[in-house]
């Protein structure tokens, strides 16, 4: 996982601190495992980013 893949996730979550914390915890877990993210891990990270994106698009307040 490289920085170019991580930065968009962080940018999407910056307006939602609880989600940002969850994303960071997941990224730390993946990093500590020393392996590439699994499909399930990618799906989870993408779902978190999508939820923040949807919230921003819906109400514009985050």
N, C-alpha and C positions, 0 to 999 in steps of 0.2 A: 504494500500500500504506500503510495508516494504522496507527497505534499499536494500535488495538483488534484488528487482525488479527495483529500481530507478538507481542504480549504472551502470548497463549495458547501460541504455539509455544515461546517462551522458558521459560515456566512448565513445559511438558511436558518440556523437555530439561534443566532445571536439575539434575536428579539424575544426569544422564549427561553429563559434561563433554565427552568426544569428540564426542558427537552435538550438543551445544550449539555447539561450535566449528564443526562442519560447517554447522549452520543459520545461524550468524552469517556465515560466509564466503559462503554462498549469498545471504543478504540483502544483504550489501555488494555483491556482484556485480550483483544486481538493481538496487540503488540507483544504482550507478555507471553502469549502462546507460542510466538516465534514461527507461526505458520501463516499462510495466506488466508484471508477471510473466506469462510464457507459461503455457499449460496444463501443459506438461511441468515447468516450475519449480514451479508450485503442487503438482503431483502429487509431486514429489520432496520438497518441504517437508512436505506432509501425510504422506507415507510415513515420514519421519524422526520426526515427532511421534507417529505411530501406533506406531512400534516402541518408543519410550520408554514410551508409555502401556501397551502390551501387557506390557512388562517389569515395570512397576510392578504391574500387575494380577496377573501370574503369580507373582512371587516376593515382592513387597512390600518388597524390601530397598533399592530405589533411590529 
